[in-house]
Amino acid sequence: MFNKSAELIEQKYLERARNLSVALLCDGVKKANIDLRNNGCMEAAIKPVAPGMTMVGTALTVQTGNGDNFPIHLATYSAPSEGYVMVIDGKGFESRAYCGDLIMGACQAIGFEGMVVDGYTRDREGNIKLGFPVYSKGFIPNSPIKKDEGNVNTEIFCGGVKVNPGDLVAGDSDGVCVIPREYIGQVLDLAEEKLAYEIDRSRTIEAYREAKRNGKELPQLAPQWVLDMIK
């Protein structure tokens, strides 16, 4: 099945998401009490090809299996514009790589923001040289097959998380999270609140360090919620 790509998420939301870590976005999901597995966080096995890779974009979904990357090629050349993250439900297949640096380079040239693979990739060094954000379960040099069309832009599961076309996908060195499109604004608001809290906590910790260095009276370091819980 081949469906049209979802409309891109508004830039105002994407820009806000780019200023937040994936951990903060997951915290936003948790605070919003949204019923998502692992607060939208994909399984720990799905990691960036190299530390420092980051991505934020609109989900374009692919469903395939058995190391078949024909659906990935179909999805690559069907993207209507820049700004998508290709999210691939490869069923965690371990015996073949779903893609290497050539198809990654094509995705980058077209304007994809990144790629997430529930499976394995190859050409790690080439991928790193490209600087194209790719998240997968690991690496295997064995090449993919090209056989079935699979499904493009349907509901999938990737890394244990449900992903629909048009959802927000974000990745950094910690991993990947997915936020359903209908909750993006709410989650961003709450994640930004958490960021403000963390900035304040960082200031408190630095003030403690400074006081300790200068032999001054130490300020209260434990957060109030800890003090409340141990009363």
N, CA, C and O of each residue as an XYZ file, in Angstrom:
924
protein
N       0.841     -1.189      0.000
C       0.000      0.000      0.000
C       0.885      1.250      0.000
O       1.845      1.354      0.764
N       0.541      2.176     -0.859
C       1.322      3.401     -0.970
C       0.386      4.589     -0.806
O      -0.487      4.814     -1.644
N       0.563      5.351      0.270
C      -0.285      6.504      0.549
C       0.493      7.806      0.445
O       1.719      7.820      0.550
N      -0.214      8.869      0.242
C       0.376     10.200      0.178
C       0.969     10.573      1.538
O       0.432     10.205      2.582
N       2.076     11.304      1.510
C       2.706     11.746      2.758
C       1.814     12.728      3.501
O       1.073     13.497      2.888
N       1.892     12.695      4.830
C       1.121     13.632      5.652
C       1.651     15.045      5.476
O       2.797     15.251      5.074
N       0.814     15.997      5.780
C       1.242     17.396      5.731
C       2.358     17.630      6.745
O       2.344     17.079      7.845
N       3.317     18.452      6.355
C       4.422     18.768      7.254
C       3.935     19.489      8.503
O       3.001     20.289      8.443
N       4.565     19.205      9.621
C       4.280     19.917     10.868
C       4.713     21.366     10.728
O       5.717     21.661     10.079
N       3.958     22.266     11.334
C       4.282     23.691     11.231
C       5.677     23.986     11.788
O       6.102     23.416     12.793
N       6.372     24.893     11.102
C       7.736     25.233     11.492
C       7.830     25.769     12.918
O       8.834     25.548     13.596
N       6.802     26.467     13.375
C       6.870     27.029     14.726
C       6.998     25.920     15.776
O       7.649     26.110     16.804
N       6.382     24.774     15.520
C       6.499     23.646     16.443
C       7.855     22.957     16.298
O       8.468     22.564     17.290
N       8.315     22.815     15.059
C       9.598     22.175     14.834
C      10.738     22.956     15.474
O      11.649     22.371     16.061
N      10.683     24.279     15.357
C      11.737     25.110     15.949
C      11.755     24.960     17.468
O      12.823     24.902     18.077
N      10.592     24.900     18.065
C      10.531     24.701     19.525
C      11.095     23.340     19.899
O      11.835     23.220     20.875
N      10.754     22.322     19.135
C      11.240     20.975     19.428
C      12.755     20.903     19.301
O      13.401     20.174     20.054
N      13.331     21.644     18.364
C      14.788     21.621     18.169
C      15.531     22.201     19.366
O      16.719     21.934     19.548
N      14.845     22.988     20.179
C      15.467     23.578     21.371
C      15.314     22.699     22.608
O      15.685     23.100     23.711
N      14.768     21.506     22.421
C      14.522     20.597     23.540
C      15.214     19.267     23.288
O      15.305     18.812     22.148
N      15.696     18.652     24.350
C      16.277     17.314     24.219
C      15.157     16.286     24.075
O      14.000     16.555     24.395
N      15.525     15.112     23.589
C      14.545     14.027     23.507
C      14.052     13.640     24.900
O      12.880     13.308     25.078
N      14.945     13.684     25.882
C      14.536     13.373     27.259
C      13.458     14.340     27.734
O      12.488     13.924     28.368
N      13.617     15.622     27.435
C      12.613     16.608     27.840
C      11.292     16.382     27.117
O      10.226     16.551     27.709
N      11.350     16.001     25.844
C      10.115     15.712     25.114
C       9.385     14.525     25.724
O       8.160     14.544     25.843
N      10.129     13.494     26.111
C       9.504     12.342     26.787
C       8.909     12.763     28.127
O       7.838     12.295     28.512
N       9.614     13.656     28.839
C       9.066     14.183     30.092
C       7.769     14.936     29.844
O       6.838     14.866     30.647
N       7.709     15.664     28.716
C       6.487     16.382     28.365
C       5.325     15.440     28.130
O       4.198     15.722     28.537
N       5.594     14.315     27.471
C       4.551     13.301     27.257
C       4.074     12.748     28.594
O       2.876     12.573     28.817
N       5.033     12.476     29.479
C       4.687     11.932     30.796
C       3.819     12.910     31.581
O       2.817     12.513     32.175
N       4.200     14.185     31.585
C       3.441     15.192     32.327
C       2.049     15.408     31.748
O       1.122     15.791     32.461
N       1.913     15.160     30.453
C       0.606     15.334     29.808
C      -0.313     14.147     30.037
O      -1.477     14.180     29.638
N       0.204     13.080     30.686
C      -0.577     11.864     30.961
C      -1.149     11.251     29.682
O      -2.283     10.772     29.660
N      -0.347     11.276     28.624
C      -0.758     10.661     27.365
C      -0.429      9.169     27.432
O       0.660      8.782     27.857
N      -1.358      8.359     27.020
C      -1.192      6.906     27.103
C      -0.333      6.420     25.940
O      -0.850      5.916     24.943
N       0.986      6.577     26.079
C       1.922      6.121     25.064
C       2.939      5.184     25.711
O       3.413      5.454     26.815
N       3.270      4.105     25.046
C       4.273      3.175     25.569
C       5.599      3.902     25.763
O       6.091      4.568     24.852
N       6.170      3.770     26.952
C       7.457      4.395     27.279
C       7.461      5.902     27.029
O       8.498      6.487     26.714
N       6.286      6.522     27.173
C       6.177      7.974     26.957
C       6.670      8.391     25.578
O       7.237      9.471     25.409
N       6.449      7.526     24.597
C       6.838      7.836     23.227
C       8.285      7.542     22.910
O       8.738      7.796     21.794
N       9.026      7.006     23.879
C      10.453      6.725     23.707
C      10.645      5.353     23.064
O      10.111      4.356     23.550
N      11.401      5.305     21.983
C      11.687      4.026     21.336
C      12.629      3.186     22.190
O      13.291      3.696     23.093
N      12.678      1.892     21.889
C      13.519      0.955     22.617
C      14.972      1.425     22.643
O      15.456      2.068     21.712
N      15.654      1.083     23.739
C      17.034      1.521     23.926
C      17.970      1.004     22.846
O      19.022      1.600     22.614
N      17.617     -0.088     22.181
C      18.491     -0.657     21.145
C      18.622      0.255     19.935
O      19.596      0.153     19.189
N      17.663      1.140     19.731
C      17.724      2.058     18.586
C      18.535      3.283     18.977
O      18.087      4.122     19.759
N      19.739      3.370     18.416
C      20.699      4.405     18.776
C      21.216      5.120     17.529
O      21.134      4.577     16.428
N      21.750      6.334     17.691
C      22.327      7.024     16.541
C      23.572      6.306     16.036
O      24.302      5.702     16.822
N      23.815      6.367     14.743
C      25.012      5.776     14.152
C      26.270      6.370     14.770
O      27.275      5.678     14.929
N      26.214      7.666     15.123
C      27.353      8.324     15.773
C      26.830      9.321     16.799
O      25.787      9.938     16.579
N      27.537      9.492     17.917
C      27.123     10.490     18.903
C      27.056     11.885     18.276
O      27.810     12.219     17.363
N      26.137     12.671     18.796
C      26.005     14.046     18.315
C      24.988     14.222     17.209
O      24.633     15.352     16.874
N      24.508     13.123     16.629
C      23.480     13.240     15.589
C      22.167     13.692     16.213
O      21.775     13.191     17.267
N      21.496     14.624     15.577
C      20.197     15.101     16.038
C      19.263     15.267     14.846
O      19.706     15.518     13.725
N      17.982     15.127     15.098
C      16.996     15.324     14.029
C      15.647     15.669     14.644
O      15.330     15.236     15.753
N      14.869     16.440     13.926
C      13.477     16.742     14.259
C      12.729     16.864     12.948
O      13.176     17.573     12.046
N      11.600     16.186     12.825
C      10.848     16.290     11.584
C       9.518     15.580     11.648
O       9.100     15.087     12.695
N       8.857     15.539     10.494
C       7.543     14.934     10.329
C       7.697     13.496      9.851
O       8.457     13.228      8.922
N       6.980     12.574     10.480
C       7.132     11.158     10.154
C       6.603     10.823      8.764
O       5.482     11.177      8.400
N       7.440     10.132      8.001
C       7.046      9.438      6.783
C       7.344      7.967      7.063
O       8.500      7.600      7.274
N       6.328      7.133      7.066
C       6.489      5.765      7.572
C       6.646      4.740      6.448
O       6.098      4.880      5.354
N       7.425      3.701      6.773
C       7.652      2.582      5.846
C       7.514      1.284      6.628
O       8.048      1.155      7.729
N       6.801      0.331      6.061
C       6.679     -0.991      6.664
C       7.255     -2.026      5.701
O       6.852     -2.109      4.541
N       8.205     -2.813      6.203
C       8.842     -3.839      5.382
C       9.293     -4.977      6.287
O       8.908     -5.025      7.456
N      10.101     -5.892      5.767
C      10.591     -7.007      6.565
C      11.605     -7.821      5.783
O      11.799     -7.604      4.587
N      12.252     -8.761      6.464
C      13.192     -9.691      5.835
C      14.366     -9.008      5.133
O      14.961     -9.576      4.217
N      14.694     -7.800      5.560
C      15.817     -7.105      4.942
C      15.519     -6.599      3.545
O      16.441     -6.405      2.753
N      14.251     -6.381      3.224
C      13.821     -5.910      1.901
C      13.778     -4.376      1.906
O      12.997     -3.776      2.645
N      14.619     -3.749      1.080
C      14.639     -2.287      1.101
C      13.982     -1.646     -0.119
O      14.125     -0.442     -0.333
N      13.262     -2.435     -0.923
C      12.528     -1.836     -2.028
C      11.531     -0.779     -1.537
O      11.438      0.287     -2.146
N      10.775     -1.042     -0.444
C       9.871      0.001      0.046
C      10.609      1.285      0.471
O      10.061      2.382      0.362
N      11.835      1.143      0.948
C      12.613      2.319      1.348
C      12.948      3.166      0.126
O      12.898      4.395      0.184
N      13.288      2.510     -0.978
C      13.538      3.249     -2.219
C      12.277      3.947     -2.701
O      12.328      5.105     -3.115
N      11.150      3.256     -2.652
C       9.891      3.870     -3.063
C       9.588      5.117     -2.228
O       9.191      6.152     -2.761
N       9.781      5.002     -0.916
C       9.501      6.128     -0.029
C      10.470      7.278     -0.264
O      10.080      8.444     -0.204
N      11.723      6.954     -0.530
C      12.738      7.988     -0.721
C      12.370      8.915     -1.863
O      12.442     10.135     -1.721
N      11.984      8.356     -2.971
C      11.768      9.167     -4.164
C      10.339      9.679     -4.291
O       9.974     10.272     -5.306
N       9.523      9.446     -3.248
C       8.146      9.925     -3.268
C       7.929     11.128     -2.370
O       6.860     11.738     -2.407
N       8.934     11.486     -1.553
C       8.756     12.598     -0.612
C       8.441     13.878     -1.385
O       9.196     14.259     -2.280
N       7.335     14.546     -1.051
C       6.932     15.726     -1.820
C       7.770     16.960     -1.533
O       7.806     17.874     -2.357
N       8.440     17.016     -0.396
C       9.230     18.197     -0.045
C      10.186     17.839      1.079
O      10.178     16.710      1.571
N      11.005     18.792      1.483
C      11.936     18.586      2.576
C      11.195     18.544      3.917
O      10.060     19.008      4.033
N      11.870     17.973      4.932
C      11.348     18.068      6.291
C      10.845     16.781      6.920
O      10.384     16.794      8.061
N      10.925     15.664      6.193
C      10.432     14.406      6.738
C      11.554     13.599      7.392
O      12.722     13.702      7.017
N      11.163     12.792      8.383
C      12.029     11.759      8.934
C      11.437     10.425      8.494
O      10.270     10.142      8.764
N      12.247      9.599      7.811
C      11.761      8.300      7.384
C      11.854      7.322      8.561
O      12.939      7.075      9.088
N      10.717      6.775      8.962
C      10.651      5.842     10.083
C      10.285      4.475      9.522
O       9.213      4.299      8.944
N      11.185      3.504      9.697
C      11.071      2.215      9.017
C      10.810      1.095     10.014
O      11.629      0.821     10.891
N       9.666      0.459      9.868
C       9.342     -0.734     10.650
C       9.908     -1.931      9.902
O       9.268     -2.485      9.008
N      11.131     -2.324     10.288
C      11.789     -3.453      9.642
C      11.684     -4.736     10.434
O      12.383     -5.706     10.141
N      10.803     -4.753     11.454
C      10.566     -5.947     12.280
C      11.819     -6.429     13.001
O      11.896     -7.586     13.414
N      12.807     -5.537     13.154
C      14.024     -5.906     13.867
C      14.843     -6.969     13.163
O      15.655     -7.639     13.800
N      14.648     -7.141     11.852
C      15.332     -8.206     11.114
C      16.846     -8.062     11.237
O      17.389     -6.974     11.048
N      17.528     -9.170     11.555
C      18.938     -9.114     11.933
C      19.925     -9.595     10.869
O      21.123     -9.345     11.005
N      19.476    -10.262      9.835
C      20.404    -10.943      8.929
C      20.854    -10.110      7.735
O      21.812    -10.476      7.054
N      20.177     -8.992      7.472
C      20.570     -8.117      6.368
C      20.449     -6.664      6.803
O      19.620     -6.321      7.646
N      21.280     -5.820      6.220
C      21.138     -4.381      6.422
C      20.006     -3.870      5.535
O      19.855     -4.302      4.392
N      19.220     -2.954      6.070
C      18.142     -2.376      5.261
C      18.638     -1.299      4.309
O      18.027     -1.061      3.267
N      19.731     -0.653      4.657
C      20.220      0.414      3.788
C      21.660      0.759      4.127
O      22.156      0.434      5.206
N      22.327      1.426      3.182
C      23.685      1.901      3.368
C      23.816      3.349      2.967
O      22.819      4.056      2.821
N      25.065      3.799      2.787
C      25.282      5.228      2.627
C      24.789      5.792      1.295
O      24.611      7.005      1.183
N      24.563      4.948      0.279
C      24.061      5.482     -0.987
C      22.615      5.954     -0.856
O      22.292      7.077     -1.243
N      21.741      5.103     -0.311
C      20.351      5.525     -0.145
C      20.247      6.610      0.922
O      19.389      7.489      0.836
N      21.125      6.549      1.933
C      21.154      7.632      2.928
C      21.529      8.954      2.273
O      20.929      9.990      2.559
N      22.526      8.912      1.391
C      22.929     10.127      0.695
C      21.824     10.678     -0.185
O      21.661     11.894     -0.291
N      21.056      9.786     -0.822
C      19.923     10.226     -1.638
C      18.864     10.895     -0.768
O      18.316     11.936     -1.132
N      18.582     10.287      0.386
C      17.614     10.891      1.311
C      18.075     12.281      1.747
O      17.286     13.225      1.792
N      19.347     12.388      2.064
C      19.894     13.677      2.492
C      19.769     14.710      1.378
O      19.388     15.853      1.633
N      20.087     14.318      0.142
C      20.010     15.238     -0.986
C      18.583     15.709     -1.239
O      18.356     16.868     -1.587
N      17.625     14.807     -1.064
C      16.216     15.155     -1.274
C      15.726     16.118     -0.202
O      14.882     16.972     -0.472
N      16.255     15.983      1.025
C      15.850     16.888      2.093
C      15.258     16.225      3.313
O      14.666     16.898      4.156
N      15.406     14.901      3.426
C      14.976     14.239      4.651
C      15.802     14.744      5.828
O      16.984     15.058      5.684
N      15.165     14.818      6.997
C      15.844     15.251      8.215
C      16.603     14.116      8.895
O      17.496     14.361      9.706
N      16.251     12.879      8.568
C      16.908     11.737      9.190
C      16.148     10.472      8.886
O      15.177     10.473      8.129
N      16.614      9.373      9.499
C      16.043      8.058      9.254
C      16.121      7.232     10.534
O      17.122      7.272     11.249
N      15.053      6.483     10.815
C      15.017      5.561     11.951
C      14.698      4.177     11.410
O      13.735      4.008     10.663
N      15.504      3.183     11.783
C      15.336      1.832     11.255
C      15.188      0.841     12.404
O      16.095      0.688     13.222
N      14.045      0.174     12.460
C      13.889     -0.937     13.398
C      14.493     -2.162     12.724
O      13.792     -3.038     12.218
N      15.817     -2.185     12.740
C      16.600     -3.186     12.048
C      18.031     -2.696     11.990
O      18.464     -1.921     12.842
N      18.773     -3.150     10.979
C      20.206     -2.885     10.927
C      20.582     -2.151      9.641
O      19.897     -2.258      8.624
N      21.673     -1.410      9.707
C      22.179     -0.679      8.553
C      23.637     -1.079      8.309
O      24.209     -1.876      9.053
N      24.226     -0.509      7.252
C      25.638     -0.758      6.978
C      26.301      0.537      6.475
O      25.675      1.596      6.431
N      27.576      0.423      6.099
C      28.353      1.587      5.641
C      28.412      2.653      6.722
O      28.180      3.834      6.460
N      28.723      2.228      7.931
C      28.727      3.155      9.060
C      29.662      4.342      8.837
O      29.276      5.486      9.076
N      30.880      4.082      8.383
C      31.831      5.171      8.178
C      31.338      6.138      7.110
O      31.471      7.354      7.251
N      30.768      5.592      6.043
C      30.208      6.460      5.008
C      29.056      7.297      5.522
O      28.914      8.468      5.167
N      28.234      6.688      6.361
C      27.119      7.412      6.979
C      27.628      8.556      7.848
O      27.082      9.659      7.814
N      28.668      8.291      8.623
C      29.236      9.330      9.492
C      29.786     10.483      8.657
O      29.608     11.649      9.008
N      30.457     10.154      7.549
C      30.992     11.207      6.676
C      29.879     12.068      6.084
O      30.031     13.278      5.921
N      28.765     11.426      5.767
C      27.622     12.188      5.256
C      27.089     13.185      6.285
O      26.640     14.277      5.937
N      27.147     12.791      7.549
C      26.551     13.623      8.586
C      25.033     13.564      8.574
O      24.370     14.469      9.080
N      24.479     12.502      7.997
C      23.026     12.334      7.920
C      22.560     11.528      9.127
O      23.034     10.411      9.336
N      21.630     12.076      9.934
C      21.204     11.371     11.150
C      20.465     10.071     10.840
O      19.399     10.076     10.225
N      21.050      8.966     11.279
C      20.426      7.655     11.126
C      20.461      6.945     12.467
O      21.482      6.933     13.154
N      19.334      6.354     12.827
C      19.186      5.602     14.072
C      18.795      4.181     13.714
O      17.863      3.972     12.937
N      19.498      3.197     14.274
C      19.195      1.805     13.983
C      19.574      0.938     15.172
O      20.050      1.439     16.191
N      19.359     -0.372     15.037
C      19.703     -1.294     16.119
C      21.148     -1.763     16.048
O      21.625     -2.443     16.957
N      21.850     -1.407     14.974
C      23.233     -1.819     14.842
C      23.618     -1.959     13.379
O      22.970     -1.400     12.494
N      24.686     -2.716     13.138
C      25.288     -2.774     11.814
C      25.559     -4.210     11.394
O      25.957     -5.049     12.202
N      25.336     -4.473     10.111
C      25.681     -5.762      9.516
C      26.017     -5.488      8.045
O      25.292     -4.744      7.385
N      27.088     -6.069      7.524
C      27.478     -5.754      6.148
C      26.661     -6.446      5.071
O      26.723     -6.045      3.908
N      25.899     -7.472      5.422
C      25.139     -8.212      4.419
C      24.107     -7.315      3.736
O      23.397     -6.560      4.399
N      24.029     -7.402      2.410
C      23.195     -6.479      1.638
C      21.712     -6.834      1.708
O      21.362     -7.986      1.962
N      20.840     -5.849      1.483
C      19.393     -6.092      1.486
C      18.937     -6.787      0.212
O      19.684     -6.889     -0.762
N      17.690     -7.265      0.237
C      17.033     -7.737     -0.982
C      16.094     -6.635     -1.456
O      15.832     -5.673     -0.734
N      15.591     -6.788     -2.676
C      14.635     -5.840     -3.256
C      13.536     -6.665     -3.911
O      13.720     -7.224     -4.992
N      12.385     -6.733     -3.237
C      11.362     -7.669     -3.691
C       9.956     -7.093     -3.625
O       9.304     -6.938     -4.658
N       9.477     -6.772     -2.419
C       8.082     -6.387     -2.235
C       7.933     -4.882     -2.013
O       8.868     -4.220     -1.563
N       6.764     -4.352     -2.327
C       6.514     -2.918     -2.180
C       6.301     -2.496     -0.737
O       6.495     -1.328     -0.398
N       5.899     -3.441      0.125
C       5.639     -3.084      1.517
C       4.526     -2.060      1.628
O       3.635     -2.004      0.781
N       4.580     -1.255      2.669
C       3.595     -0.195      2.882
C       4.304      1.118      3.165
O       5.272      1.163      3.923
N       3.825      2.165      2.561
C       4.382      3.508      2.765
C       3.271      4.420      3.264
O       2.187      4.490      2.684
N       3.568      5.113      4.348
C       2.625      6.050      4.976
C       1.360      5.355      5.477
O       0.237      5.741      5.156
N       1.592      4.313      6.276
C       0.536      3.656      7.039
C       0.979      3.643      8.506
O       2.135      3.940      8.808
N       0.077      3.303      9.402
C       0.449      3.167     10.808
C       1.436      2.013     10.967
O       1.230      0.930     10.420
N       2.504      2.252     11.717
C       3.515      1.223     11.940
C       3.895      1.194     13.421
O       3.468      2.036     14.211
N       4.703      0.206     13.766
C       5.373      0.174     15.065
C       6.876      0.135     14.792
O       7.356     -0.682     14.006
N       7.597      1.017     15.443
C       9.045      1.087     15.275
C       9.672      1.246     16.654
O       9.342      2.178     17.388
N      10.571      0.342     17.002
C      11.181      0.421     18.328
C      10.170      0.321     19.446
O      10.364      0.899     20.515
N       9.084     -0.413     19.207
C       8.056     -0.604     20.222
C       7.059      0.524     20.346
O       6.190      0.478     21.216
N       7.157      1.546     19.493
C       6.286      2.710     19.579
C       5.435      2.819     18.316
O       5.928      2.637     17.203
N       4.154      3.119     18.504
C       3.282      3.339     17.353
C       3.630      4.662     16.681
O       3.814      5.680     17.349
N       3.718      4.638     15.356
C       4.044      5.842     14.596
C       3.042      5.978     13.462
O       2.835      5.044     12.687
N       2.427      7.142     13.371
C       1.542      7.452     12.261
C       2.177      8.515     11.374
O       2.917      9.365     11.868
N       1.899      8.481     10.073
C       2.399      9.543      9.206
C       1.969     10.908      9.745
O       0.803     11.106     10.087
N       2.913     11.843      9.819
C       2.598     13.178     10.324
C       2.930     13.396     11.777
O       2.855     14.528     12.255
N       3.302     12.338     12.510
C       3.727     12.505     13.900
C       5.068     13.234     13.964
O       5.820     13.270     12.989
N       5.349     13.811     15.123
C       6.641     14.452     15.346
C       7.658     13.400     15.764
O       7.407     12.618     16.681
N       8.803     13.381     15.096
C       9.885     12.455     15.417
C      11.120     13.263     15.769
O      11.518     14.158     15.023
N      11.725     12.947     16.907
C      12.924     13.657     17.347
C      13.969     12.661     17.802
O      13.641     11.643     18.412
N      15.229     12.949     17.507
C      16.313     12.078     17.933
C      17.522     12.870     18.361
O      17.802     13.934     17.809
N      18.244     12.357     19.346
C      19.536     12.912     19.734
C      20.399     11.768     20.248
O      20.092     10.604     19.990
N      21.457     12.072     20.959
C      22.378     11.022     21.397
C      21.741     10.021     22.343
O      22.250      8.909     22.489
N      20.632     10.386     22.996
C      19.947      9.470     23.909
C      19.071      8.458     23.189
O      18.856      7.359     23.702
N      18.561      8.800     22.016
C      17.649      7.920     21.305
C      16.578      8.707     20.569
O      16.786      9.859     20.187
N      15.420      8.064     20.372
C      14.349      8.631     19.542
C      13.034      8.625     20.306
O      12.740      7.691     21.052
N      12.247      9.678     20.111
C      10.883      9.688     20.634
C       9.921     10.134     19.543
O      10.305     10.805     18.584
N       8.660      9.744     19.715
C       7.598     10.070     18.764
C       6.451     10.709     19.526
O       6.012     10.182     20.548
N       5.966     11.835     19.036
C       4.830     12.526     19.652
C       3.684     12.565     18.644
O       3.836     13.139     17.566
N       2.540     11.963     18.976
C       1.396     12.019     18.063
C       1.052     13.458     17.693
O       1.119     14.358     18.529
N       0.694     13.656     16.466
C       0.484     15.001     15.934
C      -0.497     15.816     16.779
O      -0.300     17.015     16.981
N      -1.555     15.161     17.272
C      -2.603     15.899     17.988
C      -2.150     16.418     19.347
O      -2.825     17.261     19.938
N      -1.014     15.927     19.856
C      -0.537     16.329     21.179
C       0.706     17.214     21.141
O       1.246     17.553     22.194
N       1.163     17.591     19.967
C       2.446     18.285     19.860
C       2.485     19.558     20.683
O       3.420     19.753     21.460
N       1.505     20.423     20.534
C       1.508     21.700     21.258
C       1.521     21.509     22.761
O       2.283     22.167     23.470
N       0.677     20.609     23.249
C       0.593     20.340     24.687
C       1.916     19.803     25.227
O       2.378     20.237     26.283
N       2.521     18.869     24.513
C       3.779     18.269     24.961
C       4.908     19.299     24.953
O       5.720     19.331     25.877
N       4.965     20.126     23.934
C       6.002     21.159     23.880
C       5.879     22.136     25.042
O       6.882     22.527     25.638
N       4.657     22.528     25.361
C       4.447     23.442     26.497
C       5.013     22.841     27.783
O       5.729     23.510     28.528
N       4.689     21.587     28.032
C       5.120     20.936     29.273
C       6.622     20.640     29.270
O       7.269     20.718     30.314
N       7.171     20.305     28.116
C       8.613     20.075     28.023
C       9.379     21.370     28.275
O      10.442     21.354     28.896
N       8.851     22.472     27.802
C       9.501     23.767     28.042
C       9.435     24.160     29.511
O      10.359     24.781     30.035
N       8.343     23.798     30.172
C       8.263     24.017     31.621
C       9.345     23.219     32.341
O       9.986     23.723     33.263
N       9.543     21.976     31.919
C      10.583     21.140     32.530
C      11.969     21.720     32.265
O      12.838     21.685     33.136
N      12.174     22.250     31.063
C      13.460     22.877     30.748
C      13.730     24.053     31.674
O      14.852     24.216     32.154
N      12.718     24.873     31.932
C      12.884     26.012     32.838
C      13.258     25.527     34.238
O      14.105     26.122     34.904
N      12.623     24.450     34.675
C      12.959     23.867     35.980
C      14.414     23.406     36.003
O      15.129     23.658     36.973
N      14.853     22.740     34.951
C      16.217     22.225     34.916
C      17.249     23.348     34.878
O      18.322     23.231     35.470
N      16.925     24.424     34.189
C      17.827     25.581     34.174
C      17.967     26.155     35.579
O      19.066     26.502     36.009
N      16.842     26.252     36.292
C      16.875     26.762     37.668
C      17.667     25.823     38.580
O      18.436     26.281     39.424
N      17.481     24.515     38.412
C      18.228     23.555     39.220
C      19.733     23.644     38.946
O      20.543     23.526     39.865
N      20.095     23.849     37.693
C      21.511     23.983     37.339
C      22.124     25.195     38.015
O      23.276     25.155     38.446
N      21.360     26.270     38.109
C      21.845     27.471     38.792
C      22.047     27.210     40.287
O      23.011     27.677     40.893
N      21.111     26.452     40.863
C      21.227     26.106     42.284
C      22.473     25.256     42.533
O      23.200     25.490     43.499
N      22.716     24.289     41.684
C      23.892     23.421     41.827
C      25.175     24.217     41.684
O      26.131     24.000     42.429
N      25.202     25.144     40.725
C      26.405     25.966     40.540
C      26.621     26.898     41.726
O      27.759     27.142     42.128
N      25.525     27.422     42.289
C      25.650     28.272     43.473
C      26.223     27.486     44.649
O      27.011     28.015     45.434
N      25.826     26.225     44.764
C      26.365     25.348     45.821
C      27.867     25.134     45.610
O      28.655     25.230     46.550
N      28.248     24.844     44.367
C      29.668     24.657     44.067
C      30.476     25.914     44.418
O      31.550     25.828     45.013
N      29.945     27.077     44.040
C      30.642     28.335     44.284
C      30.801     28.598     45.769
O      31.870     29.000     46.230
N      29.718     28.365     46.522
C      29.788     28.568     47.968
C      30.803     27.622     48.599
O      31.546     28.021     49.496
N      30.841     26.389     48.145
C      31.782     25.400     48.685
C      33.222     25.793     48.376
O      34.098     25.665     49.231
N      33.470     26.269     47.164
C      34.827     26.688     46.785
C      35.310     27.844     47.641
O      36.490     27.918     47.983
N      34.400     28.751     47.991
C      34.778     29.970     48.713
C      34.572     29.871     50.220
O      34.720     30.866     50.930
N      34.231     28.680     50.719
C      34.070     28.488     52.146
C      32.895     29.234     52.739
O      32.910     29.580     53.920
N      31.882     29.483     51.937
C      30.711     30.203     52.424
C      29.623     29.221     52.859
O      29.715     28.018     52.618
N      28.604     29.761     53.496
C      27.483     28.928     53.930
C      26.841     28.270     52.718
O      26.552     28.927     51.718
N      26.622     26.967     52.822
C      26.087     26.229     51.685
C      24.577     26.425     51.571
O      23.860     26.306     52.565
N      24.095     26.721     50.376
C      22.648     26.842     50.182
C      21.991     25.465     50.162
O      22.669     24.446     50.031
N      20.681     25.445     50.293
C      19.945     24.180     50.218
C      20.112     23.578     48.827
O      19.788     24.224     47.830
N      20.612     22.355     48.752
C      20.853     21.711     47.453
C      19.720     20.776     47.040
O      19.358     20.727     45.865
N      19.162     20.042     47.984
C      18.084     19.103     47.641
C      16.864     19.856     47.135
O      16.474     20.862     47.727
N      16.255     19.387     46.051
C      15.031     20.035     45.567
C      13.897     19.881     46.574
O      13.891     18.944     47.372
N      12.949     20.793     46.535
C      11.866     20.811     47.507
C      11.043     19.535     47.477
O      10.580     19.071     48.519
N      10.856     18.961     46.292
C      10.025     17.747     46.225
C      10.670     16.592     46.983
O       9.973     15.740     47.534
N      12.004     16.564     47.011
C      12.691     15.521     47.803
C      12.436     15.746     49.279
O      12.118     14.806     50.009
N      12.575     16.997     49.728
C      12.351     17.323     51.136
C      10.933     16.998     51.557
O      10.696     16.509     52.662
N       9.981     17.277     50.656
C       8.581     16.983     50.965
C       8.334     15.480     51.107
O       7.528     15.053     51.933
N       9.030     14.685     50.298
C       8.794     13.243     50.315
C       9.417     12.550     51.530
O       8.962     11.479     51.931
N      10.464     13.160     52.123
C      11.123     12.507     53.255
C      10.619     13.021     54.599
O      11.107     12.609     55.652
N       9.657     13.907     54.558
C       9.093     14.407     55.848
C       8.291     13.298     56.521
O       7.740     13.503     57.602
